[in-house]
C-alpha cells in the first residue's frame, strides 16, 4: 500500500510540474524568433514562430525594418499545428546599412517583435557558447558573437574582500576594432531591481600580464573604463547586448545584480528525491511508533 501511495504522489508531482511548464509555454498567443541574433550580407534571415489560436486562413504578416525604412514584408500561411516560418535573403540595395534591424509579426490582433544585427561583410567573425563555472554550483552557458577578435575565456567574478559584486569577466584578443555580442540567460545572470530590468555596468580594460589562475583575485585591480553598450534583444529568457571594442581591449566585465546556477530539469529530480525522502522518513517513523 505504501509503495502504491509513493508512486501516486511522485506521478502527481511530475504531472503537476509538466502541466505548469506546458501552461507557461502556451501562454504566449504569438511567438517570433530568428535562427540567430546576427546576420551578414548573403545570409538567409530565418524567421519562425507559433500562434496559439488559429483564425481560418488568416496569415501572419512579417515586416523587416531598418529604423523607419521598410526592408521587406511577407504574408505567411499558418500550418495546422500553429507554426509558421519564412526566410528573407539579406542581399541587394535594401540591405546596405549595417546595424540593428527590427522584425515584427502580426496575426489578427496579436503582435510580436524582436531585433537582430546585420553586417555587410564577414570580418573576423566568431560565434560559440561558453560554459561559465559557478563555484560549487554547476555552470551556465553564455552565447557570444565577436567581430574583430577572439574570446579567450569567460568566468564568473565575485570581486574580492574589499569589493563584492556579481559579474562575468570576458577575456578577449582584439586584432582590430569590432564588437562583442553576448546572449545572457536571465535565470542565471541578470540586472534587475524590484523585478524590473536595469542596465548592466560594462567595463573594459586593456591591461595585460594577468595570470588567468589568479584572475578572480586580481581582476578588480585592472584599469577599467566604463563604456556604453546597446541592448539589441530582450525576451523572457535572454538579454542580448552589443559592446563596442577597440584594438587591444583585453578584459570586458559585465556587472549585474545576481548570478544563480542553472539547473533546469535537474530541479524536478531534486524535488522528487526530496519528497521521496520525506515519505520514506515518515514511513519509518510510522513503523517505529507502532512496533
Secondary structure, 3 states (H helix, E strand, C coil): CHHHHHHHHHHHHHHHHHHHHHHHHCCCCEEEEECCCEEECCCEEEEEEEECCCCCCCCEEEEEEECCEEEEEEEECCCCCCEEEEEEECCCHHHCCCEEEEEEEEECCEEEEEEEEEECCCCCEEEEEEEEEECCCEEEEEEEEEEEEEEEEEEEEEECCCCEEEEEEEEEEEEEEEEEEEEEECCCEECEECCEECCCEEEEECCCCCCHHHHHHHHHHCCCEEECEEEEEECCCEEEEEEEECCCCCEEEEECCEECCCCCCHHHHHHHHHHHHHHHHHHHHHHHHHC
